[in-house]
Amino acid sequence: MALSINLEFSGGAELLCGNVKKHDVQLPKQESEWTIRSLLPWICDNIVKERPELFIQGETVRPGILVLINDADWELMGELDYQLEDKDRIVFISTLHGG
């Protein structure tokens, strides 16, 4: 089953996505369940327009990017292993600012 989720990027993270903060996306059906672990490479391939190395490091988000799942810190939700559900809202907030 395809999943419909909402992705949001802010705090500067939207600059990696063509300066678009909100993305309503349909994730394609796949063999296994969608998790944050499988979502991150999909975001790099489909949403991030430039410098994906500023968004992802290894298989997770770079340090300095806060991840919220339905307004809760992803650390409380299982981080990379959280199984996405229809209508989930995933927010990526960069906490790093140049100066």
PASEBA-1860 file (N, C-alpha, C; in nm, 3 decimals):
! residues 99
1> MALSINLE> 0.084/-0.119/0.000/0.000/0.000/0.000/0.088/0.125/0.000 ~ 0.056/0.219/-0.083/0.128/0.347/-0.086/0.090/0.427/0.038 ~ 0.185/0.505/0.088/0.161/0.588/0.205/0.161/0.735/0.165 ~ 0.069/0.810/0.225/0.065/0.954/0.205/0.117/1.017/0.334 ~ 0.230/1.089/0.324/0.286/1.154/0.442/0.319/1.299/0.411 ~ 0.341/1.376/0.517/0.377/1.516/0.504/0.518/1.534/0.556 ~ 0.605/1.591/0.475/0.742/1.622/0.514/0.757/1.772/0.525 ~ 0.825/1.817/0.630/0.852/1.959/0.646/0.999/1.980/0.678
9> FSGGAELL> 1.055/2.085/0.621/1.195/2.120/0.641/1.202/2.265/0.686 ~ 1.274/2.292/0.795/1.285/2.431/0.842/1.418/2.454/0.912 ~ 1.438/2.575/0.958/1.562/2.612/1.025/1.681/2.617/0.932 ~ 1.654/2.622/0.802/1.761/2.622/0.702/1.763/2.494/0.621 ~ 1.705/2.386/0.672/1.702/2.259/0.599/1.624/2.273/0.468 ~ 1.530/2.368/0.463/1.451/2.387/0.341/1.537/2.436/0.225 ~ 1.654/2.496/0.256/1.744/2.544/0.150/1.797/2.428/0.066 ~ 1.803/2.309/0.125/1.848/2.191/0.051/1.740/2.138/-0.041
17> CGNVKKHD> 1.617/2.184/-0.021/1.500/2.131/-0.094/1.440/2.238/-0.185 ~ 1.524/2.319/-0.246/1.474/2.422/-0.336/1.394/2.529/-0.265 ~ 1.421/2.548/-0.135/1.353/2.648/-0.053/1.204/2.621/-0.036 ~ 1.165/2.495/-0.050/1.026/2.454/-0.027/1.019/2.385/0.109 ~ 0.936/2.441/0.197/0.929/2.389/0.334/0.841/2.266/0.347 ~ 0.725/2.264/0.280/0.629/2.156/0.300/0.614/2.073/0.174 ~ 0.613/1.942/0.194/0.600/1.847/0.083/0.498/1.740/0.123 ~ 0.389/1.733/0.050/0.294/1.623/0.068/0.334/1.517/-0.033
25> VQLPKQES> 0.374/1.400/0.016/0.429/1.299/-0.074/0.352/1.168/-0.064 ~ 0.355/1.096/-0.174/0.301/0.960/-0.181/0.421/0.867/-0.192 ~ 0.443/0.786/-0.090/0.552/0.690/-0.096/0.503/0.567/-0.170 ~ 0.580/0.518/-0.267/0.535/0.403/-0.345/0.529/0.275/-0.261 ~ 0.447/0.184/-0.305/0.436/0.054/-0.240/0.571/-0.016/-0.252 ~ 0.612/-0.084/-0.147/0.736/-0.160/-0.151/0.718/-0.289/-0.071 ~ 0.812/-0.381/-0.087/0.803/-0.512/-0.022/0.796/-0.501/0.130 ~ 0.886/-0.422/0.188/0.891/-0.410/0.333/0.818/-0.283/0.377
33> EWTIRSLL> 0.796/-0.274/0.506/0.731/-0.155/0.563/0.822/-0.034/0.545 ~ 0.764/0.083/0.524/0.841/0.206/0.520/0.883/0.243/0.662 ~ 1.010/0.272/0.681/1.063/0.319/0.809/1.138/0.450/0.782 ~ 1.177/0.517/0.888/1.259/0.637/0.869/1.389/0.598/0.797 ~ 1.442/0.480/0.829/1.565/0.432/0.765/1.549/0.424/0.613 ~ 1.435/0.376/0.566/1.413/0.366/0.420/1.365/0.499/0.361 ~ 1.308/0.586/0.445/1.261/0.716/0.398/1.376/0.811/0.366 ~ 1.482/0.810/0.445/1.590/0.907/0.428/1.655/0.901/0.290
41> PWICDNIV> 1.693/0.782/0.238/1.748/0.780/0.102/1.645/0.824/-0.002 ~ 1.517/0.792/0.020/1.411/0.835/-0.072/1.405/0.987/-0.075 ~ 1.415/1.051/0.042/1.415/1.197/0.048/1.532/1.253/-0.031 ~ 1.651/1.194/-0.015/1.769/1.243/-0.088/1.750/1.229/-0.239 ~ 1.684/1.122/-0.282/1.664/1.099/-0.425/1.552/1.183/-0.485 ~ 1.452/1.219/-0.403/1.331/1.280/-0.457/1.299/1.421/-0.409 ~ 1.353/1.463/-0.295/1.318/1.593/-0.237/1.439/1.687/-0.232 ~ 1.551/1.636/-0.182/1.671/1.719/-0.168/1.724/1.754/-0.307
49> KERPELFI> 1.740/1.882/-0.332/1.783/1.931/-0.463/1.934/1.951/-0.472 ~ 1.997/1.981/-0.358/2.140/2.008/-0.361/2.203/1.972/-0.228 ~ 2.330/1.938/-0.233/2.413/1.908/-0.116/2.350/1.810/-0.018 ~ 2.316/1.689/-0.064/2.256/1.591/0.026/2.346/1.555/0.144 ~ 2.476/1.579/0.130/2.568/1.550/0.241/2.541/1.641/0.361 ~ 2.470/1.750/0.340/2.432/1.836/0.452/2.305/1.787/0.522 ~ 2.240/1.689/0.464/2.117/1.634/0.522/2.140/1.497/0.583 ~ 2.214/1.413/0.514/2.229/1.274/0.557/2.377/1.241/0.577
57> QGETVRPG> 2.403/1.158/0.676/2.540/1.113/0.704/2.530/0.964/0.735 ~ 2.592/0.883/0.649/2.575/0.739/0.664/2.432/0.704/0.632 ~ 2.364/0.639/0.725/2.223/0.605/0.702/2.128/0.687/0.787 ~ 2.179/0.791/0.851/2.094/0.873/0.937/2.110/1.021/0.901 ~ 2.032/1.105/0.968/2.045/1.249/0.944/2.173/1.299/1.010 ~ 2.225/1.406/0.955/2.347/1.465/1.011/2.321/1.517/1.152 ~ 2.424/1.518/1.235/2.410/1.583/1.365/2.369/1.729/1.343 ~ 2.282/1.780/1.428/2.235/1.917/1.413/2.101/1.927/1.344
65> ILVLINDA> 2.045/1.813/1.301/1.910/1.814/1.244/1.817/1.743/1.340 ~ 1.722/1.819/1.391/1.621/1.765/1.482/1.510/1.702/1.398 ~ 1.469/1.581/1.436/1.364/1.511/1.363/1.244/1.493/1.455 ~ 1.127/1.538/1.408/1.003/1.520/1.483/0.910/1.431/1.402 ~ 0.847/1.337/1.469/0.747/1.250/1.408/0.615/1.281/1.477 ~ 0.523/1.339/1.402/0.394/1.381/1.458/0.413/1.464/1.584 ~ 0.505/1.560/1.576/0.535/1.657/1.682/0.607/1.598/1.803 ~ 0.656/1.473/1.795/0.733/1.413/1.904/0.875/1.387/1.856
73> DWELMGEL> 0.970/1.404/1.947/1.110/1.378/1.914/1.125/1.234/1.867 ~ 1.194/1.215/1.756/1.206/1.081/1.699/1.277/0.985/1.792 ~ 1.357/1.037/1.887/1.425/0.950/1.983/1.324/0.875/2.070 ~ 1.206/0.933/2.088/1.101/0.868/2.165/1.021/0.770/2.081 ~ 1.040/0.775/1.948/0.958/0.697/1.856/1.032/0.580/1.791 ~ 1.159/0.561/1.827/1.234/0.451/1.770/1.334/0.492/1.662 ~ 1.349/0.623/1.642/1.443/0.678/1.544/1.431/0.610/1.408 ~ 1.540/0.553/1.358/1.542/0.496/1.223/1.444/0.381/1.204
81> DYQLEDKD> 1.409/0.313/1.314/1.323/0.194/1.303/1.174/0.226/1.310 ~ 1.138/0.353/1.328/0.996/0.389/1.333/0.928/0.351/1.202 ~ 0.817/0.277/1.212/0.741/0.239/1.093/0.642/0.348/1.059 ~ 0.656/0.402/0.938/0.569/0.510/0.894/0.425/0.462/0.879 ~ 0.334/0.553/0.909/0.192/0.526/0.893/0.132/0.634/0.804 ~ 0.021/0.600/0.742/-0.047/0.696/0.655/-0.076/0.824/0.733 ~ -0.053/0.938/0.670/-0.078/1.072/0.725/0.023/1.115/0.831 ~ 0.135/1.043/0.847/0.239/1.087/0.939/0.294/1.222/0.893
89> RIVFISTL> 0.341/1.299/0.990/0.405/1.428/0.964/0.546/1.420/1.018 ~ 0.644/1.428/0.928/0.784/1.419/0.966/0.847/1.556/0.942 ~ 0.908/1.613/1.046/0.965/1.746/1.038/1.116/1.737/1.063 ~ 1.192/1.803/0.976/1.337/1.811/0.989/1.373/1.956/1.013 ~ 1.435/1.983/1.128/1.471/2.120/1.164/1.622/2.128/1.184 ~ 1.686/2.212/1.103/1.830/2.232/1.121/1.850/2.322/1.241 ~ 1.940/2.279/1.329/1.971/2.362/1.447/2.107/2.430/1.430 ~ 2.169/2.409/1.314/2.299/2.471/1.287/2.280/2.596/1.204
97> HGG> 2.339/2.704/1.247/2.326/2.830/1.175/2.464/2.891/1.158 ~ 2.489/2.941/1.040/2.618/3.006/1.015/2.627/3.138/1.090 ~ 2.747/3.189/1.103/2.757/3.314/1.175/2.882/3.390/1.141
END
